[in-house]
Amino acid sequence: MLKHMTPDTIRKPFANYSHSVEIPAGAQLVFCSGQLAISVTDVVPTETLAQANLCFDNIEKVLQSSGMTLADVVRINAYVTGREHMAPYMAARDARFDSENPPASTLMIVSGFTREEFTVEIEAIAAKAER
C-alpha cells in the first residue's frame, strides 16, 4: 500500500500534490521517460491543455504495458516553457489524479524543447505493491 504524506509541520502544497509518497519494499516500479505531446501520426496540438492531455495519455499507455494505471503514479516531473502554460498543465493533471492521494510533483519552467511547438513535457514514476 502506498502512503501519501503531507506533514502538517511544513506548509501545505501549493496545488494538488503530496509532499511525498512512500513505496513499500518489493513494489513494482516503472520509470516513464519524459513524454512530449506528439501523436502516433506526428500531430502536435497547438494548445497547452491538449498537449498536457496527450502527454498524460501517452504515460497512461506506457503504464498499461506494465499492468499499471495512472492511479499507480507516485511522482510527476513536468516542464513548461512559460508561466502561461502552468494553469492548463495543472488542469490536465488535476483532472487525472485523486485529490485525496495525489502523487508527489515538481513543475519547472524551461527555455524550450527539441521542437519549438512543444509547450509541455511530463515524466512519471509509478509503483504498485506486489500482490
C-alpha positions as CSV (number, residue, x, y, z in Angstrom):
1,M,0.0,0.0,0.0
2,L,1.4,3.4,-1.0
3,K,1.5,6.0,1.8
4,H,0.9,9.6,0.7
5,M,2.3,12.1,3.2
6,T,1.9,15.8,3.6
7,P,3.1,16.5,7.2
8,D,1.4,19.4,9.0
9,T,4.8,20.5,10.2
10,I,5.6,22.2,6.9
11,R,3.5,24.4,4.6
12,K,0.7,22.6,2.6
13,P,1.4,22.1,-1.1
14,F,0.7,24.9,-3.5
15,A,-1.5,22.7,-5.6
16,N,-2.9,19.1,-5.9
17,Y,0.2,17.1,-5.0
18,S,1.6,15.2,-1.9
19,H,4.9,16.2,-0.4
20,S,6.0,12.6,-0.5
21,V,4.8,9.1,-1.4
22,E,6.2,6.1,0.5
23,I,6.6,2.9,-1.6
24,P,6.6,-0.4,0.2
25,A,9.5,-2.8,-0.1
26,G,9.1,-5.2,-3.0
27,A,6.8,-2.9,-5.1
28,Q,7.0,-3.0,-8.9
29,L,8.5,0.3,-10.2
30,V,8.1,1.8,-13.6
31,F,10.1,5.0,-14.7
32,C,8.4,6.7,-17.6
33,S,10.6,8.9,-19.9
34,G,9.5,12.4,-20.5
35,Q,6.6,12.4,-22.9
36,L,6.1,15.2,-25.4
37,A,2.7,15.9,-27.0
38,I,3.0,14.2,-30.3
39,S,0.6,11.6,-31.6
40,V,1.4,8.4,-33.4
41,T,0.7,10.3,-36.7
42,D,3.1,13.1,-35.7
43,V,0.4,15.7,-34.9
44,V,1.3,18.2,-32.1
45,P,-1.7,20.0,-30.6
46,T,-1.3,23.8,-30.5
47,E,-2.9,24.4,-27.1
48,T,-1.1,23.5,-23.9
49,L,-4.1,21.8,-22.3
50,A,-4.4,19.5,-25.3
51,Q,-0.6,18.9,-25.2
52,A,-0.7,18.0,-21.5
53,N,-3.6,15.7,-22.0
54,L,-1.7,13.9,-24.8
55,C,1.3,13.6,-22.6
56,F,-0.8,12.0,-19.9
57,D,-2.5,9.7,-22.5
58,N,1.0,8.6,-23.6
59,I,2.1,8.0,-20.0
60,E,-1.1,6.0,-19.4
61,K,-0.3,3.8,-22.4
62,V,3.3,3.2,-21.2
63,L,2.0,2.2,-17.8
64,Q,-0.7,-0.1,-19.3
65,S,2.1,-2.0,-20.9
66,S,3.4,-2.9,-17.4
67,G,-0.1,-3.6,-16.0
68,M,-0.4,-0.2,-14.3
69,T,-2.6,2.8,-14.5
70,L,-2.3,6.5,-13.6
71,A,-3.6,5.6,-10.1
72,D,-0.1,4.0,-9.6
73,V,1.8,7.2,-10.3
74,V,3.8,8.3,-7.3
75,R,5.8,11.2,-8.8
76,I,5.4,13.6,-11.7
77,N,8.1,15.9,-13.1
78,A,6.6,18.4,-15.5
79,Y,8.2,21.1,-17.6
80,V,6.5,24.0,-19.3
81,T,8.0,26.8,-21.5
82,G,6.3,29.7,-19.7
83,R,4.1,30.7,-16.8
84,E,1.1,31.0,-19.1
85,H,1.3,27.2,-19.6
86,M,1.2,26.3,-15.9
87,A,-2.6,26.6,-15.4
88,P,-3.5,24.4,-18.5
89,Y,-0.9,21.8,-17.4
90,M,-2.3,21.8,-13.9
91,A,-5.9,21.5,-15.1
92,A,-4.9,18.4,-17.1
93,R,-3.0,16.9,-14.1
94,D,-5.8,17.6,-11.6
95,A,-8.4,16.0,-13.9
96,R,-6.5,12.7,-13.8
97,F,-5.3,12.3,-10.2
98,D,-7.1,11.7,-7.0
99,S,-7.3,14.9,-4.9
100,E,-7.1,12.8,-1.7
101,N,-3.9,11.0,-2.5
102,P,-2.2,12.8,-5.3
103,P,1.4,12.0,-6.5
104,A,4.4,14.0,-5.5
105,S,5.1,16.6,-8.1
106,T,7.5,19.1,-9.5
107,L,6.7,21.7,-12.1
108,M,9.5,23.7,-13.7
109,I,9.7,26.4,-16.4
110,V,12.3,25.7,-19.0
111,S,13.6,27.6,-22.1
112,G,12.3,25.1,-24.6
113,F,12.2,21.6,-26.0
114,T,13.5,19.8,-29.1
115,R,10.8,21.4,-31.3
116,E,9.5,24.9,-30.8
117,E,5.8,23.9,-30.9
118,F,6.1,21.8,-27.7
119,T,5.0,23.7,-24.5
120,V,5.0,20.9,-22.0
121,E,6.8,17.6,-21.2
122,I,5.8,15.2,-18.5
123,E,7.7,12.3,-16.9
124,A,6.4,9.9,-14.2
125,I,7.3,7.3,-11.8
126,A,4.8,4.6,-10.9
127,A,4.8,2.0,-8.1
128,K,2.5,-1.0,-7.5
129,A,2.6,-3.1,-4.4
130,E,3.3,-6.8,-5.1
131,R,0.1,-8.9,-4.9
